[in-house]
Amino acid sequence: MGRHELTNQQGERLAPLLPPQKPRTGRPSKDHRTIINPILWLLRTGAPWRDLPERYGSWKTVASRFHRWQRAEIWQHVLQCLQQEADADGKLDWSLHHVDGTIVRAHQHAAGAQRPKDCGHPDEVLGRSQGGFSTKIHLRAEGGGKPITLLITPGQRHEQSVFESLMRQNR
């Protein structure tokens, strides 16, 4: 097991939160855990999809499942369930909240490209500011620093403009 991969305990904890495995008809689908491990590797390293090591299989398979789950809001469901578990166990500090935003610069060629139909991203969150094209990630964390919710906006949006939305979500 690599350092970017789920432990057996983590895999067992996530299994009931994920959609059921596809029935074995036609081409068998890959086990969810064999898809999550490469996603974790990509998130940890920041590498592009196509640079996924061969030991994880086809990058297209991993990217397809990631985007399909994103459209179906599976990731949001998993986060909410884990937050509810942590809250029930008294592991969240609701007495204090941390709110911050960070800008993610986009490559100069990122804007203006024609997107494929049904690409799963109907809302453009790329904005133009003095620094060029960018996106802003706004995050709210509980008192212990665990992320509670995040919003993504065009880069020129100020943190104050989404503060109320951040505070209303997930509690």
C-alpha positions in Angstrom: 0.0 0.0 0.0 1.4 3.4 -1.0 1.3 6.4 1.2 -1.4 8.0 -0.9 -3.7 5.0 -0.6 -6.6 4.2 1.7 -5.9 1.9 4.6 -8.2 -1.1 5.1 -10.0 0.8 8.0 -10.5 3.9 5.9 -11.8 1.7 3.0 -14.3 0.0 5.2 -15.5 3.3 6.7 -16.1 4.8 3.2 -17.7 1.7 1.6 -21.2 2.3 2.9 -21.1 5.9 1.9 -20.4 5.1 -1.8 -22.9 4.0 -4.4 -23.4 0.3 -4.8 -20.9 -1.5 -7.1 -22.3 -2.0 -10.6 -23.7 -5.5 -11.1 -21.4 -7.8 -13.0 -23.1 -7.5 -16.4 -21.0 -6.7 -19.5 -17.6 -5.3 -18.7 -17.0 -5.5 -15.0 -16.4 -2.2 -13.3 -13.4 -1.5 -11.2 -13.8 -1.7 -7.4 -14.4 1.8 -5.9 -11.3 1.6 -3.8 -9.1 1.0 -6.8 -10.5 4.2 -8.2 -10.3 6.3 -5.0 -6.6 5.5 -4.5 -5.5 7.0 -7.8 -7.7 10.1 -7.1 -6.0 10.5 -3.8 -2.6 10.2 -5.5 -3.6 12.9 -8.0 -4.9 15.2 -5.3 -1.8 14.7 -3.2 0.7 15.3 -6.0 -1.2 17.8 -8.1 -0.3 15.9 -11.3 -2.5 16.0 -14.4 -4.8 13.0 -15.1 -2.6 11.8 -17.9 0.4 11.5 -15.6 -1.3 8.9 -13.4 1.2 6.0 -12.8 0.4 2.9 -14.8 0.0 0.8 -11.6 -3.4 2.6 -11.1 -4.7 1.6 -14.5 -6.2 3.9 -17.2 -6.4 7.6 -16.3 -9.5 7.8 -18.4 -11.3 5.3 -16.2 -10.3 7.1 -13.0 -11.2 10.5 -14.5 -14.6 9.2 -15.7 -15.6 7.9 -12.3 -14.4 11.0 -10.6 -16.4 13.3 -12.8 -19.5 11.1 -12.8 -19.5 11.1 -8.9 -18.9 14.8 -9.0 -22.0 15.4 -11.1 -24.0 13.0 -8.9 -22.8 14.9 -5.8 -21.3 11.7 -4.3 -18.3 13.6 -2.9 -20.6 16.1 -1.2 -22.6 13.2 0.3 -19.5 11.5 1.6 -18.3 14.8 3.2 -21.6 15.5 4.9 -21.8 11.9 6.2 -18.3 12.1 7.7 -19.1 15.5 9.2 -22.3 14.1 10.8 -20.3 11.2 12.3 -17.6 13.5 13.6 -20.3 15.9 15.1 -22.1 12.9 16.7 -18.8 11.8 18.3 -18.2 15.4 19.6 -15.1 15.8 17.4 -16.2 19.2 15.9 -15.8 22.5 17.7 -18.8 24.7 16.7 -17.8 27.5 19.1 -15.3 29.0 16.6 -15.2 29.2 12.8 -12.3 30.0 10.5 -13.2 31.6 7.1 -10.6 32.3 4.4 -10.2 32.5 0.6 -7.4 31.8 -1.8 -6.9 32.6 -5.4 -6.0 29.9 -7.9 -4.4 31.4 -11.0 -5.5 29.9 -14.3 -3.2 29.5 -17.3 -3.5 32.3 -19.8 -5.1 29.9 -22.3 -7.7 28.6 -19.8 -10.3 31.1 -20.8 -12.1 31.3 -24.0 -11.7 27.7 -25.2 -14.7 26.0 -26.6 -15.9 23.4 -24.1 -17.4 20.1 -25.1 -21.1 19.7 -24.9 -22.3 18.2 -21.5 -18.8 18.6 -20.0 -20.4 18.6 -16.5 -19.3 22.2 -15.7 -22.2 24.5 -16.8 -21.1 27.3 -14.5 -17.9 29.0 -15.4 -16.0 30.0 -12.2 -13.2 31.7 -14.0 -13.0 35.5 -13.5 -10.8 38.2 -14.7 -9.0 40.5 -12.2 -5.8 42.6 -12.3 -3.7 39.4 -12.0 -5.4 37.7 -15.0 -7.8 34.8 -15.1 -8.4 33.1 -11.7 -10.8 31.2 -9.5 -11.2 31.8 -5.8 -11.8 29.1 -3.2 -13.6 30.2 -0.1 -13.4 27.8 2.9 -15.0 27.6 6.3 -13.5 25.4 9.0 -14.6 24.6 12.5 -12.6 25.5 15.6 -10.2 22.5 15.3 -9.4 23.3 11.6 -11.5 20.6 10.0 -13.1 21.9 6.7 -16.9 22.3 6.9 -17.8 23.8 3.6 -16.3 25.5 0.6 -17.5 27.7 -2.3 -15.8 28.3 -5.6 -16.3 31.7 -7.3 -14.6 33.8 -10.0 -11.3 35.2 -8.8 -12.5 38.8 -8.5 -15.1 38.0 -5.9 -14.3 39.3 -2.4 -14.6 36.9 0.6 -17.2 39.2 2.2 -19.6 38.5 -0.7 -19.9 34.8 0.1 -19.5 35.0 3.9 -23.2 34.5 4.7 -23.5 31.6 2.2 -20.5 29.9 3.8 -21.9 30.3 7.3 -25.4 29.0 6.3 -24.2 25.8 4.8 -23.8 22.6 6.9 -25.2 24.0 10.1 
